C-alpha cells in the first residue's frame, strides 16, 4: 500500500511540474533558430511510456489467464486461444493509438 501511494505521489508531482517546462525564456525569443522541444515532446514521451507499460501488463495478464484456462480445461483450448489472440490484437491497437496521439501532441 505504501508503494502505491509513493508511485501516485511521484506521478502527481510529475504532472504538476509539466507547466514549468512549457514556460518561455525570460529574455524573449533567441536570434538563432533553435528547435523547441517544449512540453509536447515530454507529454508524448510520457504518453508512450505509460501506454507501453500498461499494454505490456495487460498482455501479460491476458496470456497468463489464457494459459491457466487452457491448462484447466484442455478441451476449450481452441476457443480460448482464438479469443486470446483477438484480445492481444486489441490491446496492441490501443498502444498504437497512443503512438498516434503522441505524434499529434508533438506536431510531427
N, C-alpha and C positions, 0 to 999 in steps of 0.2 A: 504494500500500500504506500509505503514511503517512497519507493522508486517511482510509482505512478505520479505522485504529487510532485516529485522533483522534475520529472520529464515535462509535466504540464506547466510548471513554473518556468522552466527554460524556454518552452515554446511561447509562453505569454511574453516573456522578456524579448524574444526574437521578434515577435510581431510588433511590440512597442518600439523597437529600435529601427524598424524599417523607414519611418519618416526622416530619420537623421541622414540616411543615405540619399534620400530624394532631394535634399536641400541644395540650392545653388551656391556657388562660391561667393564669398563676401565681396571680392574685388570686381565682380561683374564678369562678363564673358572674356575669355582669353583671346589673344590675337592669332595664335596658331590654331589651325583646325585640329581638334582632338576628338577622338571617338568617345562619346559619352555613354558609358555602360549603364550608369544610374541604377535605379531600383528595379527597372524592368528585367535586367539580367539576373538580379538577385531573386526577384519573385519567380522568374521562370526556373531558375536552378532549384529553388525551394519546392516549387510545384512538382518538378520532375523527381526530386528526391523522395518526397512524400508519396507520390503516385507509384514509383518503382518499389518502394518498401512495402506499401500496402498491397500492391499486386503480388509481390513475392510471398507475403504472409498468407494472402488468400489462396494462392495457388498451392502452397504447401499444405494448408488445411484441407483444401478440396481433394488433393491427391491422397493425403493421409486417410480421410474419411472414405474415399473410394476403395483404397486398398483394404481397409478394415471391413467394409461392406462385402467385398469380393471374397475375403477370407472367411467371413461368417456364413455366406450363402454363395457357394461356387456356381450354383445353377443360375443365378442372376448376374453373373459376371458380364455378359454381353450388354444388357441394357445399362448397367452401372457404368461400364466403360464408355458407352456412347454418350450418356449424359455428362460424364466427367469431361470428355473431350469438348463437348459443346460449352460447358461451364468454363473450362480453361480458356477457350477462344474468346468468350465474352469478357472474362477478367482481363485478358491481354488487350482486348479492344479498348477497355477503359483506360489502360495505361497509354495506349496510342492516342486516345482523345486528349489525355493530359499533355502529351507531347505537342499536339496541335494547338492547344490552348497556350502552352508555353511559347510557341512561335508567335502566336497572336499578341501575347503580352510583350514579348521582346520587340516585335515590329519587324521581324525578318521576312 
